[in-house]
Amino acid sequence: MSFRHFVSAIVIFVAGFMISAVIDRETFHPSTRSLETMAAAQGSQAHSTSQRWEYRVVIKNNSTAARLNDKEVSAELNQLGEQGFEVWQVNQSGTNEKFQLAIVLRRPR
């Protein structure tokens, strides 16, 4: 699998994960609550402290001598997803011959 295919797979994974998170949120299902009920609930809630997150960084390196194993990366990301982590940011640096992929994951504390 080429580098571009790997990056495309990661982008598709992240997009699917984000879409499923949005779909699963109760606030995005207007049929379950009326807008008035939601507004009243928000108005009565005390301002809480901001959300705290736990982060994990997965770094993968590649060179012409050592190919990046996408199945290994997928397995690691799936395992972290089962632990409640979500992909928050993906960064890539380098050239086609040698590059580094950094995937930042987070989960609520």
C-alpha positions as CSV (number, residue, x, y, z in Angstrom):
1,M,0.0,0.0,0.0
2,S,1.5,3.4,-1.0
3,F,1.9,6.3,1.4
4,R,-1.0,8.2,-0.3
5,H,-3.3,5.2,0.2
6,F,-2.3,5.0,3.9
7,V,-2.9,8.7,4.5
8,S,-6.2,8.4,2.7
9,A,-7.2,5.5,4.9
10,I,-6.3,7.5,8.0
11,V,-8.4,10.5,6.8
12,I,-11.4,8.3,6.1
13,F,-11.0,6.7,9.5
14,V,-10.9,10.1,11.2
15,A,-13.9,11.4,9.2
16,G,-15.9,8.3,10.0
17,F,-15.1,8.4,13.7
18,M,-16.1,12.1,13.8
19,I,-19.3,11.5,12.0
20,S,-20.3,8.7,14.3
21,A,-19.5,10.8,17.3
22,V,-21.8,13.6,16.1
23,I,-24.6,11.1,15.2
24,D,-24.4,9.5,18.7
25,R,-24.8,12.7,20.6
26,E,-28.2,13.3,22.2
27,T,-28.1,17.0,21.5
28,F,-28.1,16.3,17.7
29,H,-31.4,14.4,17.9
30,P,-34.0,17.1,18.0
31,S,-36.9,14.6,18.0
32,T,-36.0,13.4,21.5
33,R,-36.2,16.9,23.1
34,S,-37.8,20.1,22.1
35,L,-35.7,23.2,21.7
36,E,-37.5,24.8,24.6
37,T,-36.6,21.9,26.9
38,M,-33.0,22.0,25.8
39,A,-32.8,25.8,26.4
40,A,-34.4,25.5,29.9
41,A,-31.9,22.7,30.8
42,Q,-29.0,24.8,29.6
43,G,-30.2,27.8,31.5
44,S,-30.6,25.9,34.8
45,Q,-27.2,24.2,34.6
46,A,-24.4,25.8,36.6
47,H,-21.3,26.7,34.7
48,S,-19.0,23.8,35.1
49,T,-15.2,23.8,34.7
50,S,-13.9,23.1,31.2
51,Q,-13.5,19.6,30.0
52,R,-10.3,17.9,30.9
53,W,-8.6,15.5,28.4
54,E,-6.0,12.7,28.5
55,Y,-3.8,12.6,25.4
56,R,-1.9,9.9,23.7
57,V,0.5,10.4,20.8
58,V,1.3,7.6,18.3
59,I,4.4,8.3,16.2
60,K,5.3,6.2,13.2
61,N,8.4,6.6,11.1
62,N,9.0,5.3,7.5
63,S,12.0,5.1,5.2
64,T,12.7,3.4,1.9
65,A,14.3,0.6,3.9
66,A,11.4,0.1,6.3
67,R,7.9,0.3,5.0
68,L,5.1,1.5,7.4
69,N,2.8,-1.3,8.2
70,D,-0.7,0.1,7.9
71,K,-2.3,-3.0,9.5
72,E,-0.1,-2.5,12.6
73,V,-1.1,1.2,12.8
74,S,-4.8,0.3,12.3
75,A,-4.7,-2.4,15.1
76,E,-3.0,0.1,17.5
77,L,-5.6,2.8,16.7
78,N,-8.5,0.4,17.1
79,Q,-7.1,-0.8,20.4
80,L,-6.9,2.8,21.6
81,G,-10.4,3.5,20.3
82,E,-11.7,0.7,22.4
83,Q,-10.1,2.4,25.4
84,G,-12.1,5.5,24.7
85,F,-9.5,7.5,22.7
86,E,-10.5,9.5,19.6
87,V,-8.2,10.8,16.9
88,W,-7.9,14.5,17.5
89,Q,-5.1,15.5,15.2
90,V,-2.9,14.0,12.5
91,N,0.5,15.5,11.5
92,Q,2.9,14.4,8.8
93,S,6.4,15.7,8.0
94,G,9.2,14.6,5.8
95,T,9.6,13.5,2.2
96,N,8.4,10.5,0.2
97,E,11.7,8.7,1.1
98,K,11.6,9.4,4.9
99,F,8.6,10.7,6.8
100,Q,7.1,10.8,10.3
101,L,3.4,10.4,11.0
102,A,2.1,11.7,14.4
103,I,-1.4,10.8,15.4
104,V,-2.7,12.7,18.5
105,L,-5.6,11.0,20.4
106,R,-7.6,12.2,23.3
107,R,-10.3,10.9,25.7
108,P,-12.2,12.7,28.5
109,R,-10.7,12.4,32.0
